[in-house]
Amino acid sequence: MTKQFAVGDHVRWNSEAGHVEGVIIKKHIHDVKYKGYVHHCTEKDPQYEIKSDKTDHIAMHKGGALTKI
């Protein structure tokens, strides 16, 4: 089981541009098509939509890629 987070949690993740911080805006527990790809999600292994603090960019990551701050 991966780390679990909640909507509103402030998190950090590593991207091509370095570490990014943002707020979780949605938790997905069923497969979802996002930016042309199907992201596989389950209740035990959800994916999270995160809004970047600096750019307002929306990213999607599994809990294992995130650190709560």
N, C-alpha and C positions, 0 to 999 in steps of 0.2 A: 504494500500500500504506500502511495506517495504522500508527500506533505499535503495537508488540506488547508485551504485559505477561504476567506469569506469576502463577499462584496464589501468594498470599503477599506480593505486592508491595504496598507502602503507597502510596496515590495520593490525589490531590486533584481535585475537580471543582466546577464552579459550579452551584448550584441556585437555586431561587426564594428560598431563605433565606440565600443567600451561599455562600461556599466551604465545602465539606464534605470531610473526610478519612476514609479508611477503608482496609480491606484487601480485596484481590481474593480471593473464595472459590471462584469457578468461571469457567471460560472456555468460551464457547459458540461452536462452529464450524458448527452447523446451525441452521436456523430453529427458534425456540422461542416457545411461547405463554407470556406473562408478564403478569400483572395485566390480563388480558383483551385483550391485543394480541399480534400476531405480530411478533416482532423478527427481522429478516432478518440472518443471520450466514453467513459463509463462513470458510474457513481463512485467506484473505488479509484478511478484514475481520470479525474476530470481535467479539462483544460480551461484556462482563464483568459478573458479579454481584459487587457490592461491599457489604460490611457496614460501615456507619458506625461510627466510633470512639465517638461520643457517644451515639447513640440506638439502636444495633443495628439500625436500619432497613436493609433490603436494597434496593439500587438496581441498575439495569442500564444500562450505557453502552457506546458504541463507544470505541475507543482514542483517537480524535481529541479526545474530551471530557475525557480524563484526563491528569494530569501526575504523574510519579513523584516521590515525596518521600523 
